[in-house]
Amino acid sequence: MSEFTLIIGNRNYSSWSLRAWLVLKKTGAEFEETVIPQGQPETREQVLKFSPSGLVPVLRHGELSIWETLAIAEYLAELFPDARLWPKDPEARAMARAISAEMHAGFTELRRNMPMNIRASYPGAGMTEAVQKDINRIESIWRDCRKRFGSGGSMLFGSFTIADAMFAPVATRFTTYGVELGETAEAYVQALAAYPAMGEWTVAAGNEPWIIPEYEMAEETR
């Protein structure tokens, strides 16, 4: 039996589950998964068995339950220092934490209008002026990180960190909705798509049977 269990929602739709899963995968630790499909009559009751907030993801480690994504990430960073979940350089680490917190708390227009739906393709859907402002800010973050700290690899700080996990669902949204990006941002989206753990998640998302209608855009709204 694995030491860790991660309770997640649908892979196709649950952006926060993806973030925690990518961080846990980066540690190299073995873990079990419990998938609780979203949008079902029994969903909240099932989640409340693990999470007092009624939300996923939840990390179970022995008797400990952690039900918030950044808290999960920080806990794993402390448990697995060799995994380098945050950049080693103090300046880069501070920047990584800042942009992760900004992602955690912000970009509400993008989230609202372009929900994560990995297996769908809705080019041009969901775009508003406010969404474009969110996209512009995200591109600015990515350009700055890649320019200042990304020389050691294809991720924001070279190698994969918590910051990349935080922005991975955004990258899938840009693909789903056919968002036009600058050269740096487009290269980063492609690098995330090629990251092995991301590929594993994407394949699993495509094989899920569940559909949440409110995350699927009707033909007339495109």
N, C-alpha and C positions, 0 to 999 in steps of 0.2 A: 504494500500500500504506500502511495506517495506521501511525502511529508506535506505537500501543498495541494490545495484544491482551489480552482478558480471558477467561480460561478459567473456565467456570462449570458447575454441575450443573443438573439439571432446574429450570426456573423454578417449577414447581408446588410443589416440596418443599425446595429448597435456600435456606434462610434467609440463610446467610452469603453466598452468591452474590448474592442480592438486595441486601444491604447494600453490597457493593463496587460493584455495577452502578449503584446510585442515586448513589453518590458520584462515580463516573466520569462519569455523565451530567451531573451538576451542573457539572462543569468546562467542558462544551461542546466538549471535544476529540473528534475522530473516533477511533473504535476498532473493531477487529474482535472478533468473539465466537467462541469455540470452546465448544460445549456437549458435555460428557461425561455421558451419562445415568448416574444413580446406580442401584445395585441390580442391575447386570448382571455377568456372570462376568468380563468384561474391564475393568470400571470401574477397579479399583485400578491395574492395569497401565498403562492409558491415562493416569490422573492422574499417576502417577509419572514420566511423560515430561516433565512440567512442574513438578511439586511434590515436593520431597524429603520433605515430611510426608505425602504421599499424600492430601491434602485440597484441596478447592477452597474459595474462588476463588484464582486466581493471576493477577497482573498481570504481563505481559511488556512491558518498555519497552527496546527495543534488545536488548542482551545481558543486561539485568537482569531477574531474576524475583523477585517479592515474593509470598509464599504465605500471608500472614496478613492478615485483614481490616482490623484497626485500623492495621497497618503500611502497608497499601495506602492507607488514608484519610489518614494523616499524610503519606505521600510525595506524594500528590496535592495536599494542602493547601499543601505547600511549593512544588510546581511551579506551582500556579495560585492565587496569593494573591488575585487579583481575583475569584475565584469565591466568596470568603468562606465556605469550607467550615466554618470555626469562627466563632463570633460575634466581632465586632470589639472589644466591650467586654471588658476583662480579667476582670471578675467573672463575666460571662456565659460567657466562654470557659472559665474554670476549672470552672464548673458543668457545661458541656456535656461537657468531658473526663471529669469525675467520673462522670456518669450513663452515658456511653458505656462507660467501663471497668466500671461496675457491671453493665451489660447484657451486656457481653462475658463476664464471669466468673460471673454469677449467674443466678437464676431457673431453676434446673435442674428443679424440679418442674413448672413450666409447660411447659418444653421437652419433658420426658419424656412427660407425659400429654396434651399438646395439640400434637402435631407439626404443622408448617406444611403445609397442604394447601389451597391457595388456591381451587381449583375445587369443593371439597366443602362440605357443610353438615351438621354434626353437633351440633345444639343440645343443650346439657346434657352432652355426653360429656366424659370426662376430668377432671371436676371432683372435687377432693379438698380436704380442709382445708388441706393444704400448698400446693396450687395457688392456693387463694383467698388465702393469705397473700402469695404472689408477686404476684397481681393487685392486692391492696391496696397493696403497696409501689409497684408501677408507677403506679397511679392517683395516689398521693401525689406521686411524681416529676413526673408530667405536670401536676398542679394547681399545684405549686410553680413550675415553669418557666413555665407560661402566665401565672401571676399576676405573677411578678417580672420576666420578660423577654420575654413574648410579645405585647406591645402593637403591634408593628410588622407583624403578619400572623397567619396561622392556625397556624403551626408553633410548636414549643416555645420557640424564641428569635425568633419573628417570621417570618423567612425560613428556608428549608430549609437545614439544616446536617447535618454528620455525625451528630449526635445523633438527628435524625429518621430518617436511614438506619438507624441501629442499632435503633430501635424500630419501624420499618415492618413487619418480619415479625411482631412481637407484635400489631400492629393487625390483621393478616390473621387471626391465630389467634382474636382476640376475635370477629371476624365469623364465621369458620368454626364456632366452638363456641357461638355465641349467648350470649356472656358479657354479663351485665347490668352496665352501667357508669353512673357518675355523669355529670352533664351535661357537665362539662369534658372528661372522657375520651372520651365518645361523640362530642362535637364534633370532637375531635382525630382520632379514627379516621376520621370522615367527611372531614376535611380531607386526610388522607393518601390516602384512596381517590380523592379528586378531583385529587390532584397528577398532572400529565400523565405524568411518567415512570412513576409507579406504575400508572397506567392502561395504559400501553404494556406493562409487564411482565405485568400481570394478563391482558390479552388473549392474549399469547403463551403464558402458562401454561395457559390454557384450551384452546389449540390443540395442546398437546403430546400425543404418542401414548403416552408411557410411563406405566406404573402401578407403584408400589412397594407391594406388599400390606401391609407392616407399617405404612405410613402411612395405610392405608385401614381405617376401623373397621367391623368386622362388625356386622350389624344387631343381633345379640343383646347387643353391648357398649354400645349407646347407651342 
